[in-house]
Amino acid sequence: MTKAEKVLEIIHRLEKVYPQPKTALLFSNPHELLFATILSAQATDKVVNTITPALFAKYKTIQDFANASIA
């Protein structure tokens, strides 16, 4: 079995177990979900959902995040 076939098999099995997965994180596109997930490793989902609306309003695109000042 190739690596790609293994990945597809894992996805297939996960879809059987979790046919309609849900998250407590609030997001409107894939990059927002990615950033919210990263933040949730450091804080609760409730706290992440409190701060991400302002964050996502300020940085609307991946490019906005890439161009953001580290400070």
C-alpha positions, 0 to 999 in steps of 0.5 A: 500500500502506498503512502497516498493509499494509506492516507485515503484509508485513514480518511475513509475510516475517520469518515465512518467513525465521525461522519459529521465532525464538529468543532467548538471553534468559530471560523469561516474558512480553512485558514481561520480554522488552522489559526484557531486550532493552533491557538487552542493548543495554548488556551481553551476553545472558549478563550480562542473564540473570544479573541479570534473575531477581532484577529480575523477582522484585522487579518482577513487573508493569509497574506495579511497574516504573512505581512503582520508585524511580529511585534 
